[in-house]
Amino acid sequence: MEKDARNLYFDLLKRTLSFTLWDEPGMSIEMFAYRKGSIYRKAILMFAKLLRLFRYQVVKLPTRNSSDKEEGKIWPRYAESMIGLKRLDNIQHCVETAIKNNVKGDFIETGVWR
């Protein structure tokens, strides 16, 4: 029972850190305006500004699939880690192996992203 609870906790922790518990939210169309021509870009920005007056926003939904998140192939906007679930599984396996084999030393996480 204890091992099952531990595995469930680690799974929840990894999914939270990688933001795979939730769908990625849409991105405002203003973020994509730079890709368009000058007239189109100005129209988008004016339209978005008008919508904000009424507390509305048009968003573009992401086209990423869940396997991209699991593999760490994308830079998720809200995740605390960008390495994906498979690499987090590997880190867990390495830590558990080191503990099981009584490897002396400390753990340190040195990556920086957010």
C-alpha positions in Angstrom: 0.0 0.0 0.0 2.8 2.4 0.9 4.6 1.9 -2.4 1.3 2.5 -4.3 0.7 5.8 -2.5 4.3 6.9 -3.1 4.1 6.1 -6.8 0.8 8.0 -7.1 2.4 11.0 -5.3 5.4 11.0 -7.6 3.1 10.6 -10.7 1.1 13.6 -9.5 4.3 15.6 -8.8 5.7 14.9 -12.3 2.4 15.7 -14.0 2.1 19.0 -12.1 5.7 20.0 -12.9 5.3 19.3 -16.6 1.7 20.8 -16.8 0.4 17.6 -18.2 -2.6 17.5 -15.9 -4.2 20.3 -17.8 -4.6 21.4 -21.4 -2.5 24.3 -22.6 -4.6 27.4 -22.6 -5.0 29.4 -25.8 -2.8 32.3 -26.8 -4.1 35.7 -27.6 -4.3 36.4 -31.3 -2.2 39.5 -30.6 0.8 37.2 -30.1 0.5 36.1 -33.7 0.0 39.5 -35.3 3.7 39.9 -36.0 3.5 37.1 -38.5 1.1 39.0 -40.7 1.4 42.0 -43.0 1.3 45.6 -41.8 -2.4 46.2 -42.5 -3.6 42.8 -41.2 -1.4 43.3 -38.1 -2.9 46.7 -37.3 -6.5 45.3 -37.8 -5.8 42.5 -35.4 -4.4 44.8 -32.8 -7.3 47.2 -33.1 -9.8 44.4 -32.9 -8.1 42.9 -29.8 -8.1 46.4 -28.2 -11.8 46.8 -28.9 -12.6 43.4 -27.4 -10.6 44.2 -24.3 -12.9 47.1 -23.6 -15.7 44.6 -23.1 -13.4 42.1 -21.3 -13.3 39.7 -24.2 -10.3 38.1 -26.0 -9.9 35.9 -29.1 -7.4 33.1 -28.6 -5.7 30.6 -30.8 -5.9 27.1 -29.3 -2.7 25.1 -29.3 -2.2 22.3 -31.8 0.2 20.3 -29.7 -0.5 16.7 -28.8 0.1 15.0 -25.5 3.0 12.9 -26.8 4.9 16.1 -27.5 4.5 17.0 -23.8 5.5 13.6 -22.7 8.6 13.6 -24.8 9.6 17.2 -23.8 9.5 18.4 -27.4 7.7 21.6 -26.6 8.2 24.6 -24.3 5.0 24.6 -22.3 4.0 28.0 -21.2 2.9 27.1 -17.7 5.1 24.1 -16.8 7.8 24.3 -14.1 9.8 21.8 -16.1 10.3 21.5 -19.9 11.9 18.1 -20.0 8.7 16.1 -20.3 7.3 13.1 -18.4 9.7 10.4 -19.9 12.7 12.3 -18.7 11.1 12.9 -15.3 10.5 9.2 -15.1 14.2 8.6 -15.8 15.2 11.0 -13.1 13.0 9.2 -10.6 14.4 5.8 -11.7 18.0 7.1 -11.2 17.2 8.6 -7.8 15.5 5.4 -6.6 18.4 3.3 -7.9 20.9 5.5 -6.1 19.0 5.2 -2.8 18.4 1.5 -3.2 22.1 0.9 -3.8 23.2 3.2 -0.9 25.2 5.5 -3.1 26.8 8.1 -0.9 26.4 11.7 -1.7 23.8 14.4 -2.2 21.3 15.3 -4.9 21.4 18.8 -6.5 19.1 20.2 -9.2 21.1 22.8 -11.2 18.9 23.5 -14.2 17.3 26.9 -14.7 14.4 27.8 -16.8 11.8 29.6 -14.7 
